Amino acid sequence: MPRFSVVVPTRDRPDFLDFCLEGLASQTIADVEVIVTDNATQRSARDVFDRWAGSGWRYVTPERPLPMHENFERGCAEASGDYVAVVIDKTVLHPSA
């Protein structure tokens, strides 16, 4: 089975991210790496990440706020899966996605 990486860029929307990470935590595929790239300027998503994080999940924050496309690219650069998906923080996946 190939390894999957799911990159979730976010900025100041921990409430949306909560639903997204709940869906990712419910995935039926065992080897899923989740990378949250939190580009916060006002509202960190660290507490939400910590609530849902599973084995192999990572929380990444830049040293300074980045443009959206750079935050997406940073998450992809961190991914180690055979396949990489980028979902925005307001995406909720079905458990067998």
NORMOCOR-V893453 format. One record per residue. N is the residue number from 1. RES is the residue in three letters. PSI is psi in radians with two decimals (none if undefined). OMEGA is omega in radians with two decimals (999 if undefined). Layout:
n:N res:RES psi:PSI omega:OMEGA
n:N res:RES psi:PSI omega:OMEGA
//
This chain:
n:1 res:MET psi:2.26 omega:3.12
n:2 res:PRO psi:2.76 omega:3.09
n:3 res:ARG psi:2.41 omega:3.13
n:4 res:PHE psi:2.44 omega:3.00
n:5 res:SER psi:2.35 omega:3.06
n:6 res:VAL psi:2.06 omega:3.13
n:7 res:VAL psi:2.27 omega:-3.13
n:8 res:VAL psi:1.64 omega:3.05
n:9 res:PRO psi:2.48 omega:3.13
n:10 res:THR psi:2.75 omega:3.06
n:11 res:ARG psi:1.96 omega:3.00
n:12 res:ASP psi:0.51 omega:3.13
n:13 res:ARG psi:1.02 omega:-3.13
n:14 res:PRO psi:-0.47 omega:3.13
n:15 res:ASP psi:-0.73 omega:3.06
n:16 res:PHE psi:-0.76 omega:-3.10
n:17 res:LEU psi:-0.56 omega:-3.14
n:18 res:ASP psi:-0.83 omega:3.12
n:19 res:PHE psi:-0.71 omega:-3.14
n:20 res:CYS psi:-0.83 omega:-3.10
n:21 res:LEU psi:-0.54 omega:3.06
n:22 res:GLU psi:-0.77 omega:3.11
n:23 res:GLY psi:-0.68 omega:3.12
n:24 res:LEU psi:-0.61 omega:3.11
n:25 res:ALA psi:-0.36 omega:-3.11
n:26 res:SER psi:0.06 omega:-3.09
n:27 res:GLN psi:2.49 omega:-3.11
n:28 res:THR psi:-0.23 omega:3.07
n:29 res:ILE psi:2.24 omega:-3.02
n:30 res:ALA psi:-0.69 omega:-3.00
n:31 res:ASP psi:1.28 omega:3.12
n:32 res:VAL psi:2.14 omega:3.06
n:33 res:GLU psi:2.29 omega:3.10
n:34 res:VAL psi:2.25 omega:3.12
n:35 res:ILE psi:2.00 omega:3.07
n:36 res:VAL psi:2.11 omega:3.08
n:37 res:THR psi:1.73 omega:-3.04
n:38 res:ASP psi:1.87 omega:-3.10
n:39 res:ASN psi:0.76 omega:-3.00
n:40 res:ALA psi:2.51 omega:2.97
n:41 res:THR psi:-0.44 omega:-3.11
n:42 res:GLN psi:-0.63 omega:-3.02
n:43 res:ARG psi:1.74 omega:3.11
n:44 res:SER psi:2.60 omega:3.11
n:45 res:ALA psi:0.23 omega:-3.06
n:46 res:ARG psi:-0.77 omega:-3.14
n:47 res:ASP psi:-0.71 omega:3.12
n:48 res:VAL psi:-0.78 omega:3.10
n:49 res:PHE psi:-0.84 omega:-3.11
n:50 res:ASP psi:-0.55 omega:3.14
n:51 res:ARG psi:-0.62 omega:-3.02
n:52 res:TRP psi:-0.27 omega:-2.97
n:53 res:ALA psi:2.32 omega:3.07
n:54 res:GLY psi:-3.07 omega:3.11
n:55 res:SER psi:2.29 omega:3.12
n:56 res:GLY psi:-0.01 omega:3.09
n:57 res:TRP psi:2.57 omega:3.12
n:58 res:ARG psi:2.53 omega:3.12
n:59 res:TYR psi:2.11 omega:-3.06
n:60 res:VAL psi:2.33 omega:3.06
n:61 res:THR psi:2.43 omega:3.09
n:62 res:PRO psi:2.84 omega:3.10
n:63 res:GLU psi:-0.49 omega:3.12
n:64 res:ARG psi:2.75 omega:3.11
n:65 res:PRO psi:2.43 omega:-3.11
n:66 res:LEU psi:2.72 omega:2.93
n:67 res:PRO psi:2.69 omega:-3.04
n:68 res:MET psi:-0.81 omega:-3.08
n:69 res:HIS psi:-0.58 omega:3.10
n:70 res:GLU psi:-0.60 omega:3.09
n:71 res:ASN psi:-0.70 omega:3.06
n:72 res:PHE psi:-0.85 omega:-3.09
n:73 res:GLU psi:-0.65 omega:3.12
n:74 res:ARG psi:-0.79 omega:3.11
n:75 res:GLY psi:-0.74 omega:3.13
n:76 res:CYS psi:-0.63 omega:3.12
n:77 res:ALA psi:-0.47 omega:3.13
n:78 res:GLU psi:-0.31 omega:-3.03
n:79 res:ALA psi:2.51 omega:3.13
n:80 res:SER psi:0.09 omega:-3.09
n:81 res:GLY psi:2.86 omega:3.03
n:82 res:ASP psi:-0.53 omega:3.09
n:83 res:TYR psi:2.44 omega:-3.11
n:84 res:VAL psi:2.25 omega:3.05
n:85 res:ALA psi:2.48 omega:3.04
n:86 res:VAL psi:2.15 omega:3.07
n:87 res:VAL psi:2.45 omega:3.11
n:88 res:ILE psi:2.82 omega:-3.01
n:89 res:ASP psi:-0.26 omega:3.11
n:90 res:LYS psi:0.33 omega:3.09
n:91 res:THR psi:2.34 omega:3.05
n:92 res:VAL psi:2.09 omega:-3.11
n:93 res:LEU psi:2.52 omega:3.00
n:94 res:HIS psi:2.56 omega:-3.08
n:95 res:PRO psi:-0.45 omega:-3.13
n:96 res:SER psi:0.37 omega:-3.11
n:97 res:ALA psi:none omega:999
//
